[in-house]
Amino acid sequence: MYPYYGGGMGWGGLVVTTLSMIVFWGGLIALVVLLLRRHDGTATRILEERLAKGEIDADEFDRVRKTLRSR
């Protein structure tokens, strides 16, 4: 009476679906980590440029760099 009752994927479909979700979420997390690291590198680079130009001294550079790394 109900020829497709219980689904038609079986164990193979379950495994493929699970692996696909792991790849998807792993890729999404990797992208977020990459973007966060890139942002931190940009902030540090700007800070180094300000130090090189003489806009800030070494003490302020160290203080701000520690603050950036703690976030």
Protein Blocks (a to p, Z undefined) as FASTA:
>chain_A
ZZmggijnbmmlmmmmmmmmmmmmmmmmmmmmmmmmmmmmmmmmmmmmmmmnopacfklm
mmmmmmmmmZZ
